[in-house]
Structures are given as C-alpha cells and as structure tokens.
C-alpha cells in the first residue's frame, strides 16, 4: 500500500489521468491522452492482491470473485480514484482513473458557459455523451456542483460507483451506489420516484429498461442528467429510440421529443496552441425544430439545425472549437484544474447498506434423520400436523404424511 500511495502522489502531481497496473508487468500511465510505460515500477502478484484487500471492501471483493471484474472508488489523502479490477491472461489487473479532490467549475474545465443554463432547467432530460475517458463524469460533476450551489432542491444520484462526493449546500444531496445502496438501476429509478427528487443523475444508460425508465422520470417532471456512449447527437437519440423495440418507435420518438432538454457530446482533444487536452463539444438544445425532427424520424437533419442554432446555444464540434476554444484568451491546464487541495479533506468511504446475513437451509426430514444422534429417535424428525381453519366448521388436522384420499375425506367431513 505504501508503494501504491507514493505512486499515486507522483501521478497526481504530474497530471497523470490514468494508471494501469498488471502483475509482474511495468506500470503504464496516461498523460495528455498518450500512454507511457514506467519500466522501473513493477507490482508482483502478491503485492497486487494485498493492494486490492486494502482498497476494496469485503462485498466488493466478493463481487470480483463472482463477476471477475469490479468497478469501485477509493480515496487517498491527495487523490480520489475510480478503479476497475479485472482478470486477464496476465492475471489480476487494476485500471485507475484520477479525479480532482475539489470538483472544478465550468471555467476551470474550459467548458462553455451555456452549460450553466442547463442547470437552471425545471425539468427535462439532459444527455451527456461521448467515448470512455473523455470527461463526461467530470462535466456532470460540475453541473451538480452548480445546482447544489444555486438551487433549493433535492438531488439524487444513482452511480456505479460513486466518484465525486458532494456535501449538501443549497440543495439536499443523496448519493447512492449500485450494489451498495440499490440492486439495479431499474430499482433505483423506481425508488427515486418515491423519494421526492427534483434532480436525478443516472451514472450510465446501459440497457433498454434503464433507458426507458430514465425517459419516464424526465417526462414525469424531473431534471434527469444521464450519460450515454455515443459519438454524435444523432447516434445518441437513435440509441435511445432503439431501446423501445421495433413496434414502439413512433411512441418512443414522441415521448423523447416531449421531454428532451439537451444532448451534449464531449470528446477531449489536444490543442496545439496550449499543448494540453480540452473538451470539444457538440450541443443540441431542444427547440420546435428539434422536436419535429425527432417525431418525424428525420435525425439526419440535426446537424443542419445545430449549424443554424447559434442563438439557441447549439454547437457543432467545428463551431465550438472555432468560436469558443480558439477565441478564449486563457485556457486552464488540467494540472491546475485537477490539482490536489491540502485544505479540502478527502471524504471517507461511502457507507454501505447492511448486507443480509446468510441463512442455513432447513434440512429435509431424511437429512435430519441421517444426522440425528443416538439420543434422538428417528420418529422425532417427522413434522407435526398443522392446524388450519375451514370455511364453516372448526379446525381440521393436516398431516403431511396422510394419503391424499384420506386428507380430502377429512376436509369434507370437517366442512359438512
């Protein structure tokens, strides 16, 4: 653990975004999108197993044993981390994503101020899309920070795992983690509708049922912020529609059009003039034109609407780069936005819901007889007859060992 702690501190100070550890292989780190091997740093299998025991809870280690992979979060004195443990041909592996100790605001993340407008919406579905590792979670964290600081509302997050920890500010914030606080996103979304939530964050839309329930929650009047793997706004909306199946496409398009607020697709690019990565966005905001395009299944016209929607806060990737990033006098490097803060304590591990104690199965009579001691006659393992109430008469006896014909006759006699 001490070796890992020193490595993490070095990564955080040098702007490393990802750390990859494999048993008996050199450690690899990612900086500015490029992977580099640190050939003088190697963890053997025993060290990696001991590290996992220190970082993960008993429940999480059981999940790793059952599923052969595990998503979880952990906190050290100067770093917050999202981790994935998994097995491969080389044995146990660990992928670490570093998160800022202090959640940056839109300015520090080099995001357009129009995203702040989304945080004041009273209802609607906001999709934050893009490939893995392109800052979707951090952008959503900045949005939750803005809402928490400016609105008196109830924020509920459903995450896998919890990445950024929030203390309630102007808003009341409840954070729930898959496996620790709810069993599935379907259950979590159903729970949220009964928990008086105003703003709901869904960590990732992975399966059709979760997608449909998320749209339902937005249609019911909540602000719902969710992530989805998609490379363009058109692809994101098509994926959402396909969750409804072939026979329900018209209904799906009508429902999505009625509750959609925005689709933001984000990807990180290295900007030559500054030498570090910054987010480049494609943004679709809801409008009558966008609603008509969705209802009438004309998704290929979305880009044209984006081009013409400058005054409505819409961007294509090209316009965002040319009209915002290239015109911005000063961009904040990630090493500053994600730097550790000694004045801000790293939160403790989130509390987990109590796990049910395992119960031993009741032995069958034959098994009980086989294990009966010499002082216990076999006849004592026979279950006693149960008492039940008939519809009209008094109680009749149900003996589990009576023949069926005798039992029926007894019931008829009792009811006569």
N, C-alpha and C positions, 0 to 999 in steps of 0.2 A: 504494500500500500504506500509506503514511503517513496519508493521508486516511482510509482504512478503519480503521486502528488507532486513531486518535483517536475515530472514531465508535463503535467497539466499546467503548472505555473509558467513554465517556459513557453508552452503553446499559447497561452492567453496573452502573455507579454509581447509575443511576436506576431499577433494577428492570424494565428492558425484557426481555420474554421472547422476542420475535421481531423480526427486522429484514428488510425487503423492499427490494431494490434492482432497479430497471429502468433500462435505458439511456435517458438523456435524460428521465427522469421523476423527480418528487420522491420521496425516500426515505420509506417508511412504517414505523412501529414499532407494536408491540402492548404495551399495559400494562394489567394487570388485565382482560384479555380484550377491550379496546377498541382499535381501530386509529386511529392518528393520523398525518397527513402532516406531514413536515418540509420545507416548500416551499423553504427556503433551502439544502437539501443535495441536489445532483444529481450523478450519475456519468454521463459520456458513454460511448459505446460503446467507445472506445479504453481508457478507464480501467477499464471492467468486464472487458475482455479481458485487460489486464495484471494485474488483481487475480486473475483465475482462474489465470493462469500462475504466480502466486506462491503460491497456496493449494493447488493440486491437483498431483498427480504426473503424470508422462508417461502412465502407464497409465490414470489417471482421466480425463485429457483425451481419450485415445483412446476410452474408453467414452462420453464425452459426444458425441464425433463420430459414433460408431456408433449410439448409442441415442437421442440428442437430449435426454437428461436424465441426471443424475448425483447419487447420494447419497454424501456423504463427510463426514469430520470434520476439524477443524483446531483448532490450539491457538495462542493468543497469550499474551503474558506475564501477562494478568489474566483470560483467558476461555477456556473450552472451548466449541466450537461444533459443531453438526450442521448441515450445509448441503445444499441441493438447488439445483443449477444446471440450467437448462432453457431451451428456446426457446419463444417465443410470438409473437404478431403484432407485438409491440413489439421483438422481437429477443431477446438474451440477458438472462436474469433470474437473480436469486440470492435464495433464501429462507434465512435464518439463524435457528436456534434456539439460544439461550444456555443453557448447562449450568453448574452450580456447579463451581468449581475444587476444592472439598472436598465429597465426597459426604455429604449430610445424613443424619442418622439419623431414625428414625420420629418422635421427639419434635419435631425441627426441621421436619419435613414435615407436622405436625399429623395424623399417622396413628394409628389405634387400636393399642394395644399388643398386641392379639390377633394382628396380623400377625407379631409376633415368634415366636409359637408355630409358625407355618408353617415358619419357618427351621430348626426342630429336627426336622422330619419325616424319617424314614429313607428314605422312598420316596413316590412319588405324583406326580400331575400337578396343577400349580397354574397356573390361567389368570388372567392379569391383563388385563382387557378395558376398553374404553372408546373414545370418539372420539379422533381425532388431536389432539394438543396439550393433552391433559388429564393429563399427568404419569405415564403408565404406565411409561416408561423410567426415570424418577427413582425411582418406587416399587420397581421391580425392583432398581435400583442399591442402594437402602437395604437390601433383602433380601440381596443378595450381600455387602454390607459386613458385615451381621450374621453371616452364615455364615462369612465369611472371618475374623472376629474370635473366633468361638466354637467352630468345629468343625475337627477334623483330617481333612480330606477333599480330594478333587480336584475343583475347579470348572472346567468348560469352557464357554465362551460362544461361540455362533455368531451373529454380528451383521452388520447391513448398514445403516450402517457401525458400527465400534466408537465408542461415545460416551463412556462413562466408563472411565478407565483404573484398573486395580487392581494394587497390588503385593501379592504373596503375603504373607499374615500367618500365622495358624494353619493356613490352608488353602493348597494349591498352586493357583494360578490361571493358566489358559491362555486367552487371548482370541484368537479367530480371526475374520477379516473376509471376507465374501463378495467374491470377485473377487481378493482379495489373498492369501488363505490356503486357500480352498476354492472350488470352481467352482459349487456349488449346495447348497442346504440339504439336499437328498436325500443328496448325497455326504458333507456334513458330519455328518449324523446317523448315517450308516453308519460313518464314521470314529470317531465318539465311542464307539461300542460296543466298539471295539478299543483304546481309549486309557485304559481303567481309570478312567473318570469316575464320580464319585459324584453330583455336582450338575451338571445341564446347563441352560443358559439358551439358548432359541431366540428370536432377535430378533422374529420375526413369523411367524405361521402364515398364509400367503397362498394356497397351492394345496393340493388334496386329498392329493397324495402326501406333502407335508411334514407335514400334519396326521396322517395315518395312521402315519408313521414316528415322530412325536413321541409318539403314544399307545403305540406299540410299545416305545419306550425307557422310558416310565414303567411299563409292565407288566413290563418286564424287571428292575425293581427299583431304578431310578434316581429321584432327585428331579428333575423336569423343570419348569422355570418358563418359560412362554411367553406372548406377547402375542397378542391376537386382537381384531379390530374387532367389537364387539357392544355393544348398549345395555343389555341385561339378561342375567342368568344363563341364563334360558330360551333367549334368542336365541343365546348362545354355545354351549350344548350342542347345539342344533339344527344350527348350522353345522358343528360337529364331526361329528355323525352323518351329515350330508348328504355329507361327504367320502367316505363308503364306497359311495355309489351305492344305487339303489333295492332291488336284490336282496340287500343285505347289512346291512339296517338292524337286524335282530334281533341279529346278531353284533356290530355296532358298538355298540349300546346295552349289551350285556353286557360288552364289553371296556372301554368308558369307565367304566361303573359300578364295575368291579373295580379301576381304578387312579386314579380321580379323588380328589384331596385337597381342592381348594377352587376356587371361581370367585369372583373379585373383580372387580366392575365399578366403575370410577372415573370421576367427572366433576368438573370444577372449577366452583365457584360462588362468586360474590362474596357475602360475609356482611355484611349491613347493619351489624351492631354493631361490626365492626372495619374495614370498608372495603377489604378485600382478598380475593383468592381463596383458597379452601382446598378440599382434596379431600373429596368426599362419596362414600361407598362403599355398595355393595350386596354382601353377602358370603354365599355359600353354602358351608358346610363339609360334608364327607362324613359321612353317617350312614346307618343302616339304612333310614330313611325315604327319604332322597335316592336311595340305590341302587335301592330298589324303584320309585320314580317314574321313574328313567331306564330301567330294564329293561322296565317295563310301558308305556313311552311315554305317561306322564301328566305331561308337562312343565308343563302349566298349573297344577299343584298346588305348584310350587316356592315361590311367594310365600307360600302359607299355611304351608309348612314353615319358611320364614325367619321369619315372624311368631312362630311357636311355639318357635323355636330360640335364644332369647336366651341360655340357659345353655350352648349349644354354640358360642358365638362367631359367631352369624349375625346379620345386619342387613339390613333394607330401607333404601332411601335415607332415608325419613322417620324411621325409628327411629335411624339413625346420626346424622342431623342433630340430633334432639331429645335423645337420650340421651348423645351424646358431644360434638359440637361446641358445642351450646348450654350444656352443663354445664361445659365446660372453662374454667377461670378465665382462662387466658392462652394465646393463640394466637400462634405465631411468624410475623411477616410475611415474605413471600418475599424482601424486600430484605435481611433478615438471614440467612435460610437459604441464599440463593444468592450472598451477597456474595463478592467475590474475597478470597483469603487471600495476602498477600505472603510468608508463611512457608512456604507449600506450593508447590514448583516445579511448573509445568505440564509434564506429560510430553511427551517428544519424539514425533514422528510414528511410529506403529507400523511395524515392519519388515515389508516385503512379501516373499512368496515369490519366488524367481528366476523371471523370465519366459523362456520358451523362445525361443531365437534363431530368426528366420525362416530357412527353408531354401529355396534356389532349386530349382525343379522341374528334374528331369533332362530334357534335351532329347531329343526323339524323333530317330531316325536321319535323317529327312528334314530336320529343323530343323538338326541338326549339320552335315549336308552343305551346306546352304544357307549356313551361316556359316563353312564351312571356308576357310582361307586358301589362297593359291596354292601353298604348300609342302605342303599336306595333300591327298593324293588322296582322292576321294570314296569309294573302296573301303575306306579305313581306318575309316569310320564304321559298317561292318557289325559287329554284335555277334558275338564269338567263340562257337563252340559250347560248351555247358555239359556237364560230366561228371556222371553220376548213376550210382547203384548199382542194379543189377537185383536181383530177388529171389533168383536162383540163380547166374547167371553173372557174368562180370566186368563192368566198366563199359561203357556204351554211350554214343554221342555223340548229343546233342540239338542239332540245328542249327535255329534259329528260322526259317530261310528254306526248309527242306525241305518238299516237299508232304506232306500228311497221310498219304497212302497209303505213301510211302517211309519215313516215320518209323515207322508201325505195323509195316511189314515188318522194319525194323531192330531194333525191340524184340522181335519174335517170334523172330528169328534169334539174338539175344543170350540169350534165355531158354531156347532149345531145347538 
